[in-house]
Amino acid sequence: MSLSQRRNIAYWFLLLAGISLIVMQVTKYWNGTLDLKIEEGIVTLVAVTLALAPKLILESIEKFVNSKTNGKNEL
């Protein structure tokens, strides 16, 4: 499996994860069980970020992993 295929799969996985989180939050709001807490705000913020810019999160995860693996190789 090539790197572009893995990135494409990760992109669609993160996009679907964000959409499912938004659907869960809307369902909670519709049923009246969505509490106004900081945790719910963070979940909503993550869901919107995943739905609107999954590539941003994918690139940041990639940079983090590369920095950790490159740091170990230099020792």
N, C-alpha and C positions, 0 to 999 in steps of 0.2 A: 504494500500500500504506500503510495507516494505521500510526500509531505502536503501537497496541495489537497489531496483527498481527505487527509486527516484534519486539515484546517477547515475544509468545507463541512465535514461531519460535525466538528466542534462548533462551528458557526450556527448550524441549524439546531443542534442540541441546546445551545445557550439561548437562541431565539425562542424555541418552544418552551424552555424552562421559564423564561421571562413572561411569555404569554400565559402560561399556566398559573404563575404566581399572581398575575393581574386578575385572572378569572377568579382565583380563590379570594382575593381581596374584595372584588366586586360582589361576590356571593356573600361574603361576611357583611358587607355594607348593606346589601339588599335585605338580609335577614335581621339586621339590627344588632349583630354581635361584634361589629368592628369597634374596638375600644380605641379611644384617642390616647395612645401611648407612644413613646419614642420607639419602642420595638416595632410596632406596626408601621410607623413612618419609615424606619430603616428598610423593612421588608418591601414596602411600596417603592422606595427609591431604588433598591436593587432590582426589583422587577421591571421598573420603567427603563433603567439602564440596560438591562438584559434585552428588553424588547426593542429598544431604539438603537442601541449601539453594541451589539454582541461582539463585534470585531474589536472594540476598545478594550473590553475585558479579556478577550482572547489574547490580544497583543501584550497586555500587562502581565498576564499569567506566563506567557512565553518569555518575556524579559526577566521575570522573577526566577523562573526555572533556569534560564541561561546564566544568570548572575550567580546562582548557587552552584551550578555544575562547573562553570569556569573558575570560580574561586577555589574549588577543591582541587582542580587540576594544576593550579599554580603553586600549591604548597608542595 
